[in-house]
């Protein structure tokens, strides 16, 4: 099993504020403590993500979610973050401005990461913007990643799926055919988020109040901590392999 310390410089490439927190906050926090460089990229500002239009009017969501993400990254100690210019979040079925692809390539070339974290081609939830970002990260990896660098795709381990997918079904998070459920033994990077790192991750996701309130009301603190305690990735590519 791959340890966080083996990941070197980490670049995460995601679509919306909070994607990175759900899928990789524990890894990011542990890497920061370990003295590794962590760079986080978000394609959009989550403009289309209002769950309650009275409390969070759609026209304000970009600003709301930008501030939520920056606060949540501060909780994790992540100091390097980039929003892409151009891509706008509309809905689950609308793709992103393809100008984002070149920006991802440029950032990856500048950061020169050992590890790239992103969605698998299904986009975890089937969200088209997630799929776009996965493709951009993969294309950039093929073009500019250093020899020996590894590209990781986020997956749903079977043990997590057995406990949570039925409970999550009422929230319509996952489109048909998603998430990509992988046998636990087939996961290459299985990070158990524990102790202070789990405290950080939960505090970090709580900064995304506009997005999590319904989930939190159903699962409560204990359930939310269990759900957030697993992060899983498979190696999608190794440069030069």
ABEGO torsion letter per residue (X at the ends): XBBAAAAEBBBBBBABBGAAAAAAAAAAAAAAAAGBBBBBBBABAGAAABABAAABBAAAAAAAAAAAAAAAAAAAGBABBBBBBGBBBABAABBBBAAAAAAAAAAAAAAGBABBBBBBAAGGAGBAAAAAAAAAAAAAAAAABBBGBBBBBBBBBAAAAAAAAAAAAAAGABBBGOBBBBBAAABABBBBBBEAAAAAAAAAAAABAAAAAAAAAAAEAAAAAAAAABBBBBBABBBGX
